[in-house]
Amino acid sequence: MFPTLETIPAAALLQQGYTHLPVAKELYADFITPIEALRALKAHSLESFLLESMQDPNNRGRYSFLGFEPLAQVRSCKGEITLTTTEPALLSLAQNPSTKSGDSLTFTAKPNAFLREMLRLYKSPKLRDMPPFTGGLVGYFAYEFIRYAESALDFPAPKPPLESSAWELDSSDDMHLMLFLHIVVFDHLRQKLLLITNVNLAQLESSYTQATHKLDSIAQILYRARSSRRVFAPFRLESSFSRYFTKEQFSQRVQAAKHYIKQGDIFQVVLSNPMQAKASGSLFDVYRVLRTSNPSPYMFYLSSDELEIAGASPETLVQLESGAITTYPLAGSRPRGANEQEDMQLELELLHDEKELSEHNMLVDLSRNDMGRVAQIGSVKVTHYKQIVKYSHIMHLSSSVVAKLDSRNDALDALGAILPAGTLSGAPKIRACEIIYELEDMLHSGGRGIYGGAIGYLDFTGNMDTCIAIRLVYKRGDRIFVRSGAGIVYESDENAEWQELDNKARAIIHALELASAGLDRGLDDTLA
């Protein structure tokens, strides 16, 4: 294990305000894949995650991160926090709980303030030989999390749909995060596995001994992975998808949005259309399909006792690394061509489409303004501008905006300034969000939920990496939820925007259909 017990300067680290330190056991990674590892870990803990990055099937990011057995789960819904844990130090943070159920306490608190209190108990230094994530909070912040940063926005509790009793309200929390002390990291560059846990510096010797046993235990789980029985029920679509808005209804909302633009309320707004279907089994196979059919910078599978999420997002919401904050707005799109010639033609169309270029420029400016709220004065810069990025079913215009975080702010401040991204809301953002609430009929559709929010991690060193929650599906009970959106400007054509909804949802729908048809037919269930 490294660092060794003898080399850890516990007293000095405690004096600097640190409480924990990551320690790691290194293995060769040639005996297991991330998918096999997830299957093995999930057999021991329903609550688990897998985060990966892939530009294409032959060009993956350096690391795959997995976690299981979270120390705690924390949810926020309309101002109430629910904390699930048996850890005394965390339980002591729950002030005046209104209800208690099993290991869960519910109480009133501001989510960001509570998360800061949690992370204050698990503060670790950045170690040079460790990967960028060594433990922390993993999960999602919903689109509606904006209610905590912008008090002017009010999202009343949704009511049952007016027209269709078959439509099920999306009951997503405003936030759902899991706290992981133990993680498994695939270093694909070095072909090594890092098993990581975090030791308590105040009780270093006993904590280090426990860590040694824990990492040995995780190693044994992984070594036995190929003999693990299948823990994921096969995924099956049990109904066709229903859309909340018909094409005619969506066209009416595009016209209404253009009226707001003409009046000067907004310059641009992103309207989305939710889809639902009934399904059985696990989204695990859906994620497996996405890894190969739609490789993306942010690949994610998250599982809790009541929820599964699988997705392939192309877009960073916000990264924070050693004080540098970065976001990559994507705005403007075309479907991929059937061949190289058609693909190039569509790329040239996109680069010369005045409507798409105007939309992109507005959203780059919005990203700069959002970042400026938490950045050092004069540090916000656009480093790459209007570059084409391509994915399996769609291409986008992309830019990069970077800045230095003001020392008075932290990762949660940066998240609050940027969530939801302008590419999922519009400009000006607050007025666009008000119009979205009206035109998407959130009072009856149940709100956007996870779509348009953030998925990723906040780690014990203070860093953060989150993507925009798009190109995803999530499952609660026997329902799966998919949603896609289109950016509306005054020049928008209703038919083109309806087609854009289909283009953006196509990769997820395709993955769901392939997974439902069955993977690994004729093979042993333990193979992946």
N, C-alpha and C positions, 0 to 999 in steps of 0.2 A: 504493500500500500504506500501511497505517497500523498502528501508529505508524511514522513515518519514521525512518530510521537516525539522523538528526541529533538527534532528540528523545528517544532512548532513553538514560536515565542508567545505563549498564551498571555502572559502578563502584559506585554507590550501591546498586543492586539486588543485586549480588554481596555487598556488605557486609552486607545484610539477610538473606543466606542463600538468595537465589533463584539458580537455575541457568539457567532458560529464560524466554522471554517469547513470548506468542502474537502473531503478526502476521497481518494479514488483507488480502485483495484483495476488493473489493466489486463485484458485478455486478448488473444487473437480472435478476429471476427470471422474466420473462414468456416465456422461450423454452423452459422445461423444467419438468417436474414431479419430485417426489421419486422416483416410481417409475421414470421415465426416467433420472434421475441414478443410481439404484442399478444399473439394468441396465448403464449405461455404465461405472461404476466396477468392477463385478464382472467385466466383460470383461477388466480389467487386473489383478484380484486376487481370487482365490477367497475369501480371508478378508476379510469386509466386514460392515457392519451398517447398519441404518436404525432409528432410534428416533423415534417420533412420539407425539403426544397428541391425542385427539379425544373430545369429549363426545358429539357426534353428527355426521352428515355435513356439517352446516352450521356447526359450531362446533368448529374445531380449535384446538389449542394454538398458541402463537406460533411455535414452532420445530420443524423437523424436522432431525435430526442424522444425517449419514452419515459413514462412514469406510471406508478401504481401505488396503491395503499396510501392515499393522501392522509396527512395528519388532521386536516380539517377541510370542511366545505363552507363557503360563505355565499349567501344569496341576498339580494336586495330587491324589494318590490314595493314601489310607491312609498318610500321612506321607512320601511321596516326591514331590519336585518334579521336573517335566520342563520345562526352559526351552528354547525354540526361538528362536534369534536368531543374527545374525552381528555384532551390536554388541559391540565389545570391552569397553566399560564394564559392560555387563550380564553378559557371560560371566564377568567377574572375580568376580561375586557367587556363582557356583556353586562351592561349596567341596567338594573331594574327590568329584567325580562318580563314580558307580559304573558308569555306562554312557554311551557316546557313539554316536549314530546320526545321520549327516549333520550338520545344524545343531542337533541336540538333545542336551542333557546332562541326565542324571537323577541326582539326589542327594537326600540326606536333609536336611530342614530344616522348621522350623515355618512354615506358609504365611503367617501374618500378619507374622511377623518378616521373611520374605523380601520380601513385598509392600512393606513399609515401606522396605526397602533399595532396591528398584526406584524407588519414588516419590521417595526422597531425591535421586536423580540427576536428577529432572525436576520441580523445584519452581518454580512461577511465581506471580506476584501476580495478584490479581483486578483486571481493567481495567474501567472504568466503561462503555465503549462496546462491550464484547464480550458475547456471549451467555453463559448460565450454564455451558455446557460448551465448552471450547476444546482439549481433548485429554486423554488419560489412559487408564485401563484400562476396557475394556468387555467384558462377558461375563456369566457366571453363577457363583453359589455354590449348590451342591446342598443339598438337605435334610440330607444326611449331613455337611455341613460343621460341624454342631453338635458333632461328635466332638472338634474342636480347642478349643472353648470349654468343653465339659463333659466332663472326663476320666472322669467316672463312667459315661458312656454308652459301651458297647462294641458295635460292629457287626461281628460276625465275617464273614469272607468268605462270600458266598452260595454255595449248592450248587445243582446242577441241580434243577428242579422234580420233585416226587415223582410227580405224576399225569400230567403232559402234557409229553412231550418236544418238542412243537411250541412251547412257551413259551420265548421267548428272553430271557435275563437282560439287564437294563438295565445296561450297562457304563459309565454316566456317571462322569466324574471328580468328585471332591469340589468342584473348582473349575476353571474354564477361563476365562481372561481374555486379552485381546489389548491390546497397548499401541499406541495410535495417536498419532502426532505430527501427522498431516495429517487434517483433517476438512472436510466441506462442511456448511454450515448454511443452511437456508431460513428466512429471517425473514418469515413470512407477513403480519405486521402492516405491515411496510415494503415488502413485495414485492421484497426484495433477497436476493441470494445472498452469503454470506460464505465465502470459501475461506481456511482458516486453517491455518497451520503454526506450529511453535514453534522459535525461534532460540536457539542456545547463547550465553549472555551472555559466557562466557569467550572465545569466538572470534567476536565479534559481527559484524565486517565480512564475513568469509568466509561465516559462517552466514547472514547477511542476503542476500548475493548468491545463495547456494544456494536460499534460501527464495523469492526473487523468481522464479527459474527454475522451481522446483517448482510454485508457484501458477499461473504461466503455463501450465505443462504440464497441470495439473488443469483449468484453464479451457478448454483446447483439447479435452480429453476430453469435457467437458460440452457444448461447442458442437457437437461431432460426434455427440452422443447419438442424435439421430433417425436417423442413418445406421448406428448400431451394429447388428450382427447379433444375433439372439436368442442369449443365452448361458444361458438357463434351459431345461432339458428340460421339456416339458409334464408336469404332475403327473397320475398315474393311480393310483387304488386298484386293487390287484391281488388283493385278497381282502376278505372281510367282517371285521369286528372280532371278536376273541375277548376275553372278559373273564376275568380271573384267578379271580374268585369268582362263582359262580352266585347268584341271588337267595336261595336257601335258605342257602347258605354265608354270605352277607353277613348275613342275618338272625340266624344263629347267633352271629356276631361282635358284632352289636349287643347281643344278649342277654348275651354275655360282658362287654361293656363296661359294661352297666347293673349287672351283678353287682359289678364293681370299684367303681362309683360307690356302690352300696349299702353296700359294705364300708368306704367312706371313703377309698379310695386316691386317687380323683380326683373332681372335680366335673363335668368334661366332657372328652371326647376326640373328635378328628376322625379318622374312619376313611375310607379311600379305597379305590378299586377300579381297578387298572390295566387298560388296554385296549391291544391291539396289532393291527396289520394289516400286510400286505405292500403295498408301494407302489413306484412307479418315478417318476423325474423329480424336479423341484425343488419345494420348498414356497413358492417365490416367488408363484405364482398363488394359493395358499392365503392368503398375507398380503394380496394384493390384494383378495380377497373380504372378509376380516376388516375391512379399512379402511372398507368401505361397509356390510357387514351387521352388524357388531358394534363400532362405534366405542367406544373406551375411553380412560381417562386414560393408559394405558401400552400403546402399540402397538410391537411389536418384531419385527424380522427379523434374525437373526444367522447367519453362515455361516463355516465353517472347512473344512479339507480333509476332515474326516470327519463333520461334523455340521451340520445346519440346524435352526434353531428359528424358529417363527412363532407369535405369540400376541397376545392382547388382554386384558391384566390390568386389572381394575377397582380393584386395591388396592395402595396404597403399602406397602412394608415399612418403609423408613426413609429420610427425606431429611435431609441436613445442609447447611445454607446459612449461611455466616458465623456459625457457632457455635450456630445454632438447629436442634434436631432435632424432626422431626415424623413421626407415624405416624397412619394412618387405619383403625382396625379396622373390618372389615365382618363382621357376624355376624347371622344371621337373614335368611331369604330367602323369596320367593314367585316363581312364574313370572309373566311378563307376561300381562295379560289380552288376549282377542281383540279387545276394543274398549275405548273410554274408560271406560264404565260398569263393565265387569268389572275393568279395571285399578284403578279407584278402590276397588272392593269388596275386591280382594286387598290393596291398600295398607292399608286399614282393618283387615283381618284381621291383617296382620303387626304393626301398631302395637298391637294388643290381644291378641296371642298370648303368654300367660304363659311358655310354654316358650321361645319365641324371645327374649323380653325378658330372661329369666333368663340365657340363654346369652350374649346381647350384653353384659350387665352384667359377667359373669364375665370376659369377654375384654377389656373396657375396663380393668378392674382389673388384669388381667395385663399389658396394655400399659403401664400406669402403673408397675407394679412393675419391669418390664424396663427401662424408660427410666430409672427411678430409680437403677439400678446404675451409670449413666455420666453422669448429669446433676448439675448443681449442686443442692445441697440446697434444697428448697423451691421449685424452679422448674418442677416437673411440673404441668401444668394440662390439664383437659379443656375445650376451647374450643367444640366443637359436639357435641351429644349426641342420639343416636337420630334422625338425619335419614334420610329415604328417598332413596336414589339408584337410578336406573333405567337399565338397559341393554337391549339388543335382546331378550333372551330371559328376563331375570331382574331382580328388584329386591332391594335389600338395605337393612338398617339400618346406618347409618354414624355414627361419632363421630370426633372429632379430638383427638389427644393431643400436646401440645407441651412442650418443655423447653429449657433452655440446657445445652449440653454442658460438662461439667467440663473445665477447662483441661488437666488431666492426661491426658485421653483424646482419641482421634482418631476418624476415620470408621470404621476397622476395629474399634475398641472398641465403637462404637455398633451396628455390624452384628452383632458377636458377641453382644451383650446381647439382641438382639431376634430373631435368626434361630434356628430357624424361628418365624414369627409364631404367637401363641397361637391365631389363627383357623385355623391349619393343623395344630396339635398338640393343645392342650387346656390344662387347668389342674388341679393344678400341672403346669408344663410338663415337667419332667424325668421324673416318674412317668408322665405321659401318653405321652411318647416311648418309654418302656420298654414300655408296654402296646401302643402302635402296632406296635412291632417284633414283638411276639408275635402280635397278632391279624391283622396284615397279612401274616404268614408271610414276613417279609423274608429269612429264611435261604434260602428257595427262590424267592421272586418277584424277588429282586435289589435290593430296597430301592426307595425313592421316586425317587432320582436327582434330576433337575432339578425335578420337581414339588415344590412346597412350599418351594423354596429362594428365591433372589433373582436378579433380572436387572436390569442397569442399568450405571451407571458410577461410578468413583472418579476425580476429576479432579486435575490438577496443582496446583490451588489448595488442595486439602484437602477440597473439598466432595464430596458424594455424592448420588445419586438412584437408588433401587432400588425395584422393585415385587416383590410376591409372585409367584412363578412358578406361576401358575394360568391356566386358560383358554388353554392352549398345546398345540402339537403339536411334537414333534421327530423328526427322521429320521436314522437311522444305518444306512448300507448300504441294504438293501431293506426295513427295518422302520420303521414309524412308531409312536410311543408317545403315548397320551392317558390322562389320569387325572383323576378328580374325587372330591371328598370330601364327607362330611356330618358335621355336629357332633352328637355323641351326648350327651344328658343323660338323667337317670333317667326323664323323661316321654316320651322318644322312642318313636315308633311305627316298627316295622321297615319297613312298606310305605311310609310317608311318607319315610323316609330313603333308601330305594332310589329313590324318585321324585326326590328331591333330587339324587342322583347324575346321573340323566338330565337334569334341568333344567340343571345346571351344565356338562355336557358338550355340550349341544345345539348351542350356537353354533359350537364347533369342528368337530363332526361335520358340521354343515350346510355349513360353509366347505369342508371336505375333499370333500364330495360335489359341490358346485358346481364347485370347481376341477377335479375329476376328470372332470366332464362336458364340460369344455373352455370356455375363455374366448376372446373375440375371434374367434369363428368368422366366416369371411368377410372378416376384416380382415387387413391386413399384420401380420406378427409383430412389427414394431418399434413398433406402436401400443400405448398403454396407457390 
